[in-house]
């Protein structure tokens, strides 16, 4: 599992946020963010909570205790999926992305196997797919 610093940097870079931007939001210096990311400094609990809220992840994920970014969001998606086939705004969990791709047979006869993609690849693929679905639905919306 990843460390807090690795998780923080991954979340920040995935969103395209500069250290300065995150520092401004948290009301700390950019150097402090660098120290968090390198493991040379650890934030207090209040800063950890703010970071988790900012990136919409659980503290367990942020601290490296879990690979599920937001278990509460995952449960909502699973609950709602029983009622109807809910398409999330974004996939943040590789297992959910892989299950969605497999359930809908998106790879079909193309010779691809979603189970052979690593976590980053399946997340990238599933989120690109969501973007394409949005564009197509916008184009053909009547």
Secondary structure as the mmCIF struct_conf table of DSSP 4:
data_model
#
loop_
_struct_conf.conf_type_id
_struct_conf.id
_struct_conf.beg_label_comp_id
_struct_conf.beg_label_asym_id
_struct_conf.beg_label_seq_id
_struct_conf.end_label_comp_id
_struct_conf.end_label_asym_id
_struct_conf.end_label_seq_id
HELX_RH_AL_P HELX_RH_AL_P1 UNK A 4 UNK A 14
TURN_TY1_P TURN_TY1_P1 UNK A 15 UNK A 16
HELX_RH_AL_P HELX_RH_AL_P2 UNK A 19 UNK A 26
TURN_TY1_P TURN_TY1_P2 UNK A 27 UNK A 27
BEND BEND1 UNK A 28 UNK A 28
HELX_RH_AL_P HELX_RH_AL_P3 UNK A 30 UNK A 38
TURN_TY1_P TURN_TY1_P3 UNK A 39 UNK A 39
BEND BEND2 UNK A 40 UNK A 40
HELX_RH_AL_P HELX_RH_AL_P4 UNK A 45 UNK A 55
TURN_TY1_P TURN_TY1_P4 UNK A 56 UNK A 56
HELX_RH_AL_P HELX_RH_AL_P5 UNK A 59 UNK A 62
TURN_TY1_P TURN_TY1_P5 UNK A 63 UNK A 64
BEND BEND3 UNK A 65 UNK A 65
BEND BEND4 UNK A 67 UNK A 67
BEND BEND5 UNK A 69 UNK A 69
HELX_RH_AL_P HELX_RH_AL_P6 UNK A 71 UNK A 83
BEND BEND6 UNK A 84 UNK A 84
HELX_LH_PP_P HELX_LH_PP_P1 UNK A 86 UNK A 88
BEND BEND7 UNK A 89 UNK A 89
HELX_RH_AL_P HELX_RH_AL_P7 UNK A 94 UNK A 103
TURN_TY1_P TURN_TY1_P6 UNK A 104 UNK A 105
BEND BEND8 UNK A 106 UNK A 107
TURN_TY1_P TURN_TY1_P7 UNK A 108 UNK A 109
BEND BEND9 UNK A 110 UNK A 111
HELX_RH_3T_P HELX_RH_3T_P1 UNK A 114 UNK A 116
BEND BEND10 UNK A 117 UNK A 117
HELX_RH_AL_P HELX_RH_AL_P8 UNK A 119 UNK A 139
TURN_TY1_P TURN_TY1_P8 UNK A 140 UNK A 140
#
